[in-house]
């Protein structure tokens, strides 16, 4: 993965990000969503595009990502943007 330094903070962002708008909404994270998230991280993606209105329904992608962060990416929170 190619990483780019952002601003003067020294923060490195992966050149690719995963957008969580439509695909990650719903009542709860699916096994497929979990697999996508884990595989992207394994390949070096550290930036996940997320907003509080992503869904549908609105806000569900944020809730689902939080659940997956707690369970699937526990211990890697400081590596993600």
C-alpha positions in Angstrom: 0.0 0.0 0.0 1.2 3.5 -0.8 0.9 6.0 2.1 0.8 9.7 2.0 1.7 12.2 4.7 -1.0 14.6 5.4 -0.4 18.2 6.5 2.2 18.9 9.2 0.8 16.3 11.6 2.9 13.5 10.3 -0.2 11.4 9.9 0.1 8.8 7.1 -3.0 8.0 5.1 -3.4 5.0 2.8 -3.7 6.1 -0.8 -6.9 4.1 -1.0 -9.9 4.3 1.3 -13.0 2.3 1.8 -16.3 4.2 1.6 -18.9 3.0 4.0 -21.9 4.9 2.7 -24.5 2.5 1.1 -22.7 -0.9 1.6 -22.4 -0.8 5.4 -25.8 0.3 6.4 -28.5 -1.9 7.9 -29.7 -3.2 11.2 -26.3 -4.9 12.0 -23.0 -5.7 10.4 -23.1 -8.7 8.0 -20.4 -11.3 7.8 -19.6 -10.0 4.3 -19.1 -6.5 5.6 -16.8 -7.8 8.3 -14.8 -9.7 5.7 -14.5 -6.6 3.5 -13.3 -4.5 6.4 -10.8 -7.0 7.6 -9.4 -7.7 4.1 -9.1 -4.0 3.4 -7.1 -3.6 6.6 -5.0 -6.6 5.9 -4.1 -5.0 2.5 -3.0 -1.8 4.2 -6.1 0.4 4.0 -6.2 2.6 7.1 -8.7 5.2 6.0 -12.4 4.4 6.1 -14.8 7.1 4.8 -17.7 7.5 7.3 -20.3 10.0 8.3 -23.2 10.1 10.8 -25.8 10.1 8.0 -24.5 7.1 6.0 -26.9 4.2 5.7 -29.6 3.4 5.0 -31.1 3.9 7.5 -29.2 7.1 8.3 -26.5 6.6 10.9 -26.5 2.8 10.6 -23.1 2.6 8.8 -21.5 4.5 11.7 -23.1 2.2 14.3 -22.1 -0.9 12.3 -18.5 0.3 11.9 -18.3 1.0 15.6 -19.3 -2.6 16.3 -16.8 -4.0 13.8 -14.1 -1.8 15.2 -14.7 -3.1 18.7 -14.8 -6.8 17.6 -12.9 -7.2 14.4 -10.3 -4.5 14.6 -9.8 -4.3 18.4 -6.2 -3.3 19.1 -5.8 -1.5 15.8 -7.8 1.7 16.5 -4.8 3.9 16.6 -3.8 2.8 13.1 -7.1 3.9 11.5 -8.3 7.2 10.2 
